[in-house]
Amino acid sequence: MKSIEIDDELYQYIAGQTKKIGESASEILRRLLLGDAEAQVPEVSEVAAVETPVAVNSNIFDLINKQDLQAESSVVGRFLFILSTLARVHKKQFNKVLDIKGRNRLYFGRSAEELSEAGSSTNPKQIPNTDFWVITNSNTTRKKMMLTETAIKLGYSEQDAERIRDLL
C-alpha cells in the first residue's frame, strides 16, 4: 500500500463523503473516482444509519476511525475532524456549542469574523462540512476541554466525554 499526502481541506472533503460506517479513504476515493460498482451504491440501511442523528447511548466511537485520526498529522486537524464527526452525528443539537465560551473569548461561532472580533489571534477555522467555526490557536489542553464541554452539551456522559477528549 502506498501513502500520499493531501491537505487538510481535501482530506475533510473525502471524509465527508463517507457513505457507510467503517468505509476507508481508499474505498471512498475508489467509489468517487472510479465508480466502483460495489462501493458506489451502499445499502439504504447503511446510509440511514450514518445520516440519522445518533441517540445519546449510541457509540460515536464506531464512527471515528483510528486510522483517519492517525492520518491527521496535527492536533488542529484531529480537533477539526472530531468536531466535524460530532456535528455530523448531532446535526440538530450542534448549535449548542455556541454556548461554550471562555472568560473573555468565544470558542465557537458562525463566522471567522465573529470569532476574530471576540479576541486577538484566534486563528478561526471552519469545522468541516458545517456552518460553524472554532478558534484553533489555543493549546492542546484547552482544545481537550472544548471537546469535553462539546460532548457534554451534546448529551454524552462524563466518561464518554473524556473518551472523546482523549481521541485528540
HUTA-V775495 format. One record per backbone hydrogen bond with DSSP energy under -1.0 kcal/mol. CO is the residue of the C=O (numbers start at 1). NH is the residue of the N-H. E is the energy in kcal/mol with one decimal. If there is no record, write none. Layout:
co=<CO,CO>
nh=<NH,NH>
e=<E,E>
This chain:
co=<7,8,9,10,11,12,14,15,20,24,25,26,27,28,29,30,30,36,43,44,45,46,47,48,55,59,60,65,66,67,74,75,76,77,78,79,80,81,82,83,84,85,86,90,93,94,95,96,97,100,105,107,109,111,112,113,122,122,125,127,132,133,134,139,140,141,142,143,144,145,146,147,148,149,150,151,152,157,158,159,160,161,162,164,165>
nh=<11,12,13,14,15,16,17,18,23,28,29,30,31,32,33,34,36,40,47,48,49,50,51,52,58,62,63,69,70,71,78,79,80,81,82,83,84,85,86,87,88,89,90,94,96,97,98,99,100,107,102,135,133,115,116,117,136,137,134,130,127,109,125,143,144,145,146,147,148,149,150,151,152,153,154,156,155,161,162,163,164,165,166,167,168>
e=<-2.3,-2.7,-1.8,-2.5,-2.9,-2.0,-1.4,-1.4,-1.8,-2.3,-2.7,-2.6,-2.3,-2.8,-3.3,-1.7,-1.3,-2.2,-1.8,-2.6,-1.7,-1.4,-2.5,-1.8,-2.0,-1.5,-1.6,-2.0,-2.5,-1.7,-2.0,-2.8,-2.7,-2.2,-2.7,-2.3,-2.6,-2.1,-2.5,-2.5,-2.2,-2.1,-2.3,-2.0,-2.4,-2.1,-1.6,-1.8,-1.8,-1.1,-3.3,-2.1,-2.9,-1.4,-2.6,-2.6,-1.7,-1.4,-2.5,-1.4,-2.7,-2.1,-2.5,-2.2,-2.5,-2.0,-2.4,-2.3,-2.5,-2.7,-2.3,-2.6,-2.3,-2.5,-1.7,-2.6,-1.6,-2.7,-2.2,-1.7,-2.3,-2.5,-2.3,-1.3,-1.6>
